[in-house]
């Protein structure tokens, strides 16, 4: 199975949707809550160029956010990336 890391904020509905999708697939992932962690959020934003959450990485590759992984799922590509 692939290594999956999400950067989320507690109040974010898109973060909850992304987490729910991964959980529905039985994916084990690391969720890094940056709600009150400006330093980590700034570092990951500098890496991706994004200032929104969630920011999702699969095998250390940035795949985007909530809409992006749902689109990958609709296209049948997410399971392959996840190693399912």
C-alpha positions as protocol buffer text, in pm:
chain_id: "A"
residue {
  index: 1
  type: UNK
  ca { x: 0 y: 0 z: 0 }
}
residue {
  index: 2
  type: UNK
  ca { x: 113 y: 352 z: -73 }
}
residue {
  index: 3
  type: UNK
  ca { x: 231 y: 610 z: 178 }
}
residue {
  index: 4
  type: UNK
  ca { x: -40 y: 876 z: 212 }
}
residue {
  index: 5
  type: UNK
  ca { x: 0 y: 1204 z: 401 }
}
residue {
  index: 6
  type: UNK
  ca { x: -264 y: 1475 z: 437 }
}
residue {
  index: 7
  type: UNK
  ca { x: -218 y: 1825 z: 574 }
}
residue {
  index: 8
  type: UNK
  ca { x: -551 y: 1940 z: 713 }
}
residue {
  index: 9
  type: UNK
  ca { x: -721 y: 2194 z: 936 }
}
residue {
  index: 10
  type: UNK
  ca { x: -982 y: 2091 z: 1190 }
}
residue {
  index: 11
  type: UNK
  ca { x: -1255 y: 2325 z: 1068 }
}
residue {
  index: 12
  type: UNK
  ca { x: -1217 y: 2243 z: 697 }
}
residue {
  index: 13
  type: UNK
  ca { x: -1510 y: 2057 z: 535 }
}
residue {
  index: 14
  type: UNK
  ca { x: -1295 y: 1968 z: 233 }
}
residue {
  index: 15
  type: UNK
  ca { x: -1044 y: 1804 z: 466 }
}
residue {
  index: 16
  type: UNK
  ca { x: -1321 y: 1597 z: 620 }
}
residue {
  index: 17
  type: UNK
  ca { x: -1441 y: 1489 z: 273 }
}
residue {
  index: 18
  type: UNK
  ca { x: -1089 y: 1385 z: 171 }
}
residue {
  index: 19
  type: UNK
  ca { x: -1039 y: 1190 z: 495 }
}
residue {
  index: 20
  type: UNK
  ca { x: -1379 y: 1021 z: 452 }
}
residue {
  index: 21
  type: UNK
  ca { x: -1291 y: 908 z: 99 }
}
residue {
  index: 22
  type: UNK
  ca { x: -962 y: 757 z: 211 }
}
residue {
  index: 23
  type: UNK
  ca { x: -1122 y: 593 z: 514 }
}
residue {
  index: 24
  type: UNK
  ca { x: -1396 y: 445 z: 293 }
}
residue {
  index: 25
  type: UNK
  ca { x: -1120 y: 274 z: 93 }
}
residue {
  index: 26
  type: UNK
  ca { x: -952 y: 142 z: 408 }
}
residue {
  index: 27
  type: UNK
  ca { x: -639 y: 346 z: 343 }
}
residue {
  index: 28
  type: UNK
  ca { x: -392 y: 393 z: 626 }
}
residue {
  index: 29
  type: UNK
  ca { x: -271 y: 753 z: 617 }
}
residue {
  index: 30
  type: UNK
  ca { x: -97 y: 1015 z: 822 }
}
residue {
  index: 31
  type: UNK
  ca { x: -308 y: 1321 z: 897 }
}
residue {
  index: 32
  type: UNK
  ca { x: -105 y: 1626 z: 996 }
}
residue {
  index: 33
  type: UNK
  ca { x: -334 y: 1888 z: 1147 }
}
residue {
  index: 34
  type: UNK
  ca { x: -191 y: 2233 z: 1076 }
}
residue {
  index: 35
  type: UNK
  ca { x: -479 y: 2429 z: 1229 }
}
residue {
  index: 36
  type: UNK
  ca { x: -250 y: 2587 z: 1487 }
}
residue {
  index: 37
  type: UNK
  ca { x: 85 y: 2501 z: 1331 }
}
residue {
  index: 38
  type: UNK
  ca { x: 180 y: 2800 z: 1117 }
}
residue {
  index: 39
  type: UNK
  ca { x: 539 y: 2685 z: 1073 }
}
residue {
  index: 40
  type: UNK
  ca { x: 447 y: 2345 z: 926 }
}
residue {
  index: 41
  type: UNK
  ca { x: 170 y: 2494 z: 711 }
}
residue {
  index: 42
  type: UNK
  ca { x: 407 y: 2760 z: 576 }
}
residue {
  index: 43
  type: UNK
  ca { x: 668 y: 2496 z: 493 }
}
residue {
  index: 44
  type: UNK
  ca { x: 424 y: 2270 z: 308 }
}
residue {
  index: 45
  type: UNK
  ca { x: 269 y: 2568 z: 129 }
}
residue {
  index: 46
  type: UNK
  ca { x: 614 y: 2674 z: 11 }
}
residue {
  index: 47
  type: UNK
  ca { x: 670 y: 2322 z: -122 }
}
residue {
  index: 48
  type: UNK
  ca { x: 340 y: 2301 z: -312 }
}
residue {
  index: 49
  type: UNK
  ca { x: 262 y: 2664 z: -390 }
}
residue {
  index: 50
  type: UNK
  ca { x: -83 y: 2615 z: -236 }
}
residue {
  index: 51
  type: UNK
  ca { x: -226 y: 2815 z: 53 }
}
residue {
  index: 52
  type: UNK
  ca { x: -532 y: 2593 z: 105 }
}
residue {
  index: 53
  type: UNK
  ca { x: -602 y: 2257 z: 267 }
}
residue {
  index: 54
  type: UNK
  ca { x: -620 y: 1969 z: 236 }
}
residue {
  index: 55
  type: UNK
  ca { x: -287 y: 1908 z: 72 }
}
residue {
  index: 56
  type: UNK
  ca { x: -251 y: 1542 z: -14 }
}
residue {
  index: 57
  type: UNK
  ca { x: 63 y: 1345 z: -92 }
}
residue {
  index: 58
  type: UNK
  ca { x: 79 y: 989 z: -217 }
}
residue {
  index: 59
  type: UNK
  ca { x: 425 y: 834 z: -207 }
}
residue {
  index: 60
  type: UNK
  ca { x: 572 y: 1181 z: -147 }
}
residue {
  index: 61
  type: UNK
  ca { x: 410 y: 1314 z: -466 }
}
residue {
  index: 62
  type: UNK
  ca { x: 170 y: 1607 z: -428 }
}
residue {
  index: 63
  type: UNK
  ca { x: -161 y: 1504 z: -586 }
}
residue {
  index: 64
  type: UNK
  ca { x: -364 y: 1810 z: -486 }
}
residue {
  index: 65
  type: UNK
  ca { x: -663 y: 1855 z: -262 }
}
residue {
  index: 66
  type: UNK
  ca { x: -1008 y: 1716 z: -199 }
}
residue {
  index: 67
  type: UNK
  ca { x: -1153 y: 1781 z: -544 }
}
residue {
  index: 68
  type: UNK
  ca { x: -840 y: 1636 z: -702 }
}
residue {
  index: 69
  type: UNK
  ca { x: -855 y: 1301 z: -524 }
}
residue {
  index: 70
  type: UNK
  ca { x: -1229 y: 1275 z: -585 }
}
residue {
  index: 71
  type: UNK
  ca { x: -1162 y: 1336 z: -955 }
}
residue {
  index: 72
  type: UNK
  ca { x: -888 y: 1071 z: -954 }
}
residue {
  index: 73
  type: UNK
  ca { x: -1139 y: 835 z: -792 }
}
residue {
  index: 74
  type: UNK
  ca { x: -1406 y: 912 z: -1054 }
}
residue {
  index: 75
  type: UNK
  ca { x: -1154 y: 839 z: -1329 }
}
residue {
  index: 76
  type: UNK
  ca { x: -1056 y: 510 z: -1165 }
}
residue {
  index: 77
  type: UNK
  ca { x: -698 y: 627 z: -1105 }
}
residue {
  index: 78
  type: UNK
  ca { x: -697 y: 673 z: -727 }
}
residue {
  index: 79
  type: UNK
  ca { x: -695 y: 303 z: -636 }
}
residue {
  index: 80
  type: UNK
  ca { x: -392 y: 247 z: -857 }
}
residue {
  index: 81
  type: UNK
  ca { x: -206 y: 536 z: -692 }
}
residue {
  index: 82
  type: UNK
  ca { x: -301 y: 400 z: -351 }
}
residue {
  index: 83
  type: UNK
  ca { x: -183 y: 51 z: -438 }
}
residue {
  index: 84
  type: UNK
  ca { x: -528 y: -103 z: -386 }
}
